[in-house]
Amino acid sequence: MEITAREPGRGVYAATGDYVHAVEVRGAERLVFVAGTMGLDDRGRPGGSLEDQLGLIWANIRAILASADMTVDNIVRVTSYLRDPGYAEANAAARVAALKGRAVATTAIVARTLVDDWLVEVEVIAAG
């Protein structure tokens, strides 16, 4: 499988270092679409802080991907839903850390979550 970042260079605003405008995937045999994942522990309880929830989210995503014999290295797209725009920086830092600095196509949206204690929800697409 080959993953190539696609940046037009002209005609569109520049991406920042933590994401790319597009990712081209060639030769993938499988795609895994991970539903929105919250910062809940294995009993369904939310982490007590934003940082706790972000840690749980990425731990949950790693476990979900492992069930498909994939890792975060297979992620090609991330969409984050934030309860508050003030969470954007911490969310981006958690994503960059989880992906070990690898930039992927990314979107963050401010939205109300179904439960007030859920501060962030993240969905990913992985290819392999």
Residue pairs with C-beta under 8 A, 6 or more apart in sequence:
1 25
1 26
1 27
1 28
1 29
1 127
1 128
2 24
2 25
2 26
2 27
3 23
3 24
3 25
3 76
3 127
4 23
4 24
4 26
5 20
5 22
5 23
5 24
5 103
6 20
6 21
6 22
6 23
6 24
7 15
7 20
7 21
7 22
8 21
12 21
15 21
15 103
17 103
18 92
18 95
18 96
18 103
18 106
19 103
19 104
19 105
19 106
20 103
20 104
20 105
20 106
21 105
22 105
23 76
23 77
23 104
23 105
25 76
25 127
28 127
28 128
29 128
30 68
30 127
30 128
31 125
31 126
31 127
32 65
32 68
32 70
32 74
32 125
32 126
32 127
32 128
33 123
33 125
34 61
34 64
34 65
34 123
34 124
34 125
34 126
35 123
36 81
36 121
36 122
36 123
37 57
37 60
37 61
37 64
37 121
37 122
37 123
37 124
38 46
38 53
38 56
38 57
38 60
38 113
38 118
38 120
38 121
39 46
39 47
39 52
39 53
39 54
39 55
39 56
39 57
39 60
39 118
39 119
39 120
40 46
40 47
40 56
40 60
40 118
41 47
41 56
46 53
46 56
46 115
46 117
46 118
46 119
47 53
47 54
47 55
47 56
50 87
50 90
50 119
50 120
51 90
51 94
53 118
53 119
53 120
54 90
54 91
54 94
54 120
55 94
57 94
57 120
57 121
57 122
58 72
58 94
58 95
58 97
58 98
58 122
61 72
61 98
61 122
61 124
62 71
62 72
62 98
65 71
65 72
65 74
65 75
65 124
65 126
68 126
68 128
69 128
70 126
70 128
72 98
72 99
72 100
73 102
74 126
74 127
74 128
75 99
75 104
75 124
75 125
75 126
76 104
76 105
76 125
76 126
76 127
77 104
77 105
77 106
77 124
77 125
78 95
78 99
78 104
78 105
78 106
78 107
78 122
78 123
78 124
79 106
79 107
79 108
79 109
79 122
79 123
79 124
80 91
80 95
80 106
80 107
80 108
80 109
80 120
80 121
80 122
81 108
81 109
81 110
81 111
81 113
81 120
81 121
81 122
82 88
82 91
82 108
82 109
82 110
82 111
82 119
82 120
83 110
83 111
83 112
83 113
83 116
83 118
83 119
83 120
84 110
84 119
85 110
87 119
87 120
88 108
91 108
91 120
91 122
92 108
95 106
95 122
113 119
113 121
